Each structure stands twice: as structure tokens, then as C-alpha cells.
Amino acid sequence: MWAELATVGRHAETKGYRRHAWTGADADCRTWFQEQAEARGLAYETDRNGNQWAWHGDPEAGNAVVTGSHLDSVPDGGAFDGPLGVVSSFAALDELRRRGAEFTRPVAVTNFGDEEGARFGLACVGSRLSAGQLTREKAYELRDGDGVSLPEAMEAAGYDPGTIGPDPERLARIGAFVELHVEQGRALDLSGDAVGIASAIWPHGRWRFDFHGEANHAGTTRLVDRRDPMLTYAETVLAARREAELAGAVATFGKISVEPNGVNAIPSLVRGWLDSRAADQATLDTVVAAVEQAAKERARRDGVDLTVVRESFTPVVEFEHALRDELNRILGGRVPVLGTGAGHDAGILSGSVPTAMLFVRNPTGVSHSPAEFAAEDDCVAGVLALADVLEGLACR
């Protein structure tokens, strides 16, 4: 399975993956998922929001145990983020069949669409729609960098955007959702453990900073006469790093758009996106407020106008303690429990169904990069841990 996915959406020069939602690479991943389901005799379906499901047992029976993750990627992302969870889910089902496990609850593998938000700027679109955290109206307003709307992209890919929206009946049939994911950090590497259990997801969000200046000639405009929004943006980037470090949080400007984007032109507009995360809500609020204040102060000095828009936000997610403790019991009570600053579909669904997460060791801690890596024996340990969990939840 891993070899079959390895070439899908991989860029020849960067070696990173560009599996953005509703593109050709995404379609190839979806085809792969359907083929894996059908090869195992699982009942395949796509829900109203484009999420894929592969069922063992009756989907209508209720109290189902669901596992899976996503197959899309960030720009030039790594091979493991998302796909490891989906591949491991199919492999765990194979392991349970090898053991001769007798299921007492329905089990499903899922691929949630557009988890990374690389194309339309909002993470976890598929699960947000299903959970009612993203309305149809707001989803219709999403556009990519070329101005293509989400419904237009879905329609071009052969899906009906007229069906998107909350899916409470489907979620009501799920008794537990367990997502396996490569760790996006080095906690397991430092502790020497191959597998861990998630305790919580830090609160996190994305803010768009629009710095409006005045376009002018780079060679003839005196420095004192300039209203250069790039200076304001640069100071804001430094402020984000400074404030995050002081608070023990993280803050990143990783995306920028410049107009008119000419080498010999002073920009008229610099648009930057801030991603910030912290262990608690108060700390996150403090960091973002401090960054915004620093941006305002610098904007006044530079004669630049500033607007800040919060484009997305996810509060702290405490995974259900009872399910988390049950996973630990099934795995022998010796598995480390750790928090994470990365968002996941499991976090979105936690408000609707009991959710839990397993992490697989990442020896470098690198993620969202072609250098992302997990050793094969650790991946196998993850599969076996997931199989044990599924057996403990669905076969008793």
C-alpha cells in the first residue's frame, strides 16, 4: 500500500507532496482508497461532503468504531502526515482478519477530505462540514489562489456540491473514532517509545494580516517618502517570534502574498497569514494580541493601514478521558500520553463523537516537509497497536 501511494502527487524536484483538495492528485488518492476498500470486500461509500468510507459490518447498525485520517497534503508536504493513518487502518483490519477476530460492532476506515486546508485556506473542511462547524454558506465562499470556489472545484472533480452540509445522522452512528497519526514533534523520540496516546490538542488558529501601503518606484522614491508595507510585515514577523518565545507558545508567518509583486516596485499590499498555537486559550490570546499590537504600532510609523481577520480557530480539544484511558488499558497501561500543537480531524469530531488518537514516533520531529519520516518498525508497531485497540473496542 505504501509503495502504491508513494508516487501520487509527488513533485519531481522538491520530492514533496502536492495532494491538494479536489485536484488530480487528490482524485488519484481517492481512487486508491476505493480500490483498497473493494479489494477487502468492504462496503464503499462517499458521504455528502466528499469524505470516503469503507465499512466492515452494517453501517446502519450504530455504535460503530471508526478509524482513518486523510490523504491530502500541505504544499510540498511529507509522505506520512495523514496517509500513515489511512494505510495503517487498512493494515490493522488485515491483521484482525489474520487473527480471526470476531467483530461485535461495525468498523469503518475513513478518508476525510481537505484536512490540510492547503488549497482553500481552511483546515479540516470535510470533518468541519460533517460536524456542522462549517456552514454550507461559508463553505461556498471559500476560494483558492486562482479564484476557484470550493463548489466549483468539487463539481470539476465529479462531486455534487449541492449536498454539502452537516451530517448528524452519520455521526450519530459512530460510537468511537480513533485516528492514528505520525507524531509532529519529538516527544516519543525523546522518551524512547514507538507509540503514544494523545491527551489534548492545543487551541490554534489562523489570522490574516493585510498591510496596505503605497506602490511606487523602487529606484526613484526616497526612503523617507515611502509607505512600504513590507517593512511593517517584517517587523510583525519578528514580533510573532518574540512574543511566542516569551509565552512558551508557537507563532508562524508561513504564507505571504504581495502586490504588485515586482522586483523594482514598492508593494501596495502585503498580506501575511499568522498561525499561532499554545497550550491554553489565555496564552494564545495573549500572543495574538501582542503580535497585533506590535503590527499596529509599526504600521503607524510606516504610514501603513492594517486590517486583521481571524480566518479560522479551534479551541483546546481534550480527548474523551474514558476512551483515552480505555486505549491505555488495552495497550497495557505503559503507553505515554502527550499533548500536541497540531490540529486533526479527530479534534473536530470530538464535539460530536468520542475520539482518541495514537501517535507513531517521528525520530526527527520534522513534519509538513519532504524530510518527514517514521521508521518501518515503528509504523508496524503503530499498526499492531491500532489493531489491538480496534479488537478491544469492536470485538468484545
Secondary structure, DSSP 8 states (H G I E B T S, - for coil): -HHHHHTTTB-TTT--B---TTSHHHHHHHHHHHHHHHHTT-EEEE-TTS-EEEEES-TTSSSEEEEEE-----TTB-SSTTHHHHHHHHHHHHHHHHHT---SS-EEEEE-TT-S-TTTS-S-HHHHHHHTSS-HHHHHH-B-TTS-BHHHHHHHTT--GGG-S--HHHHHTEEEEEEEEE-SSSHHHHHT-SEEEEEEE--EEEEEEEEE---EETTTS-GGG---HHHHHHHHHHHHHHHHHHHT-EEEEEEEEEES--TTEE-SEEEEEEEEE-SSHHHHHHHHHHHHHHHHHHHHHHT-EEEEEEEEEE--EE--HHHHHHHHHHTTT---EEEESS--HHHHHTTTS-EEEEEE--SS---SSTT----HHHHHHHHHHHHHHHHHHH--
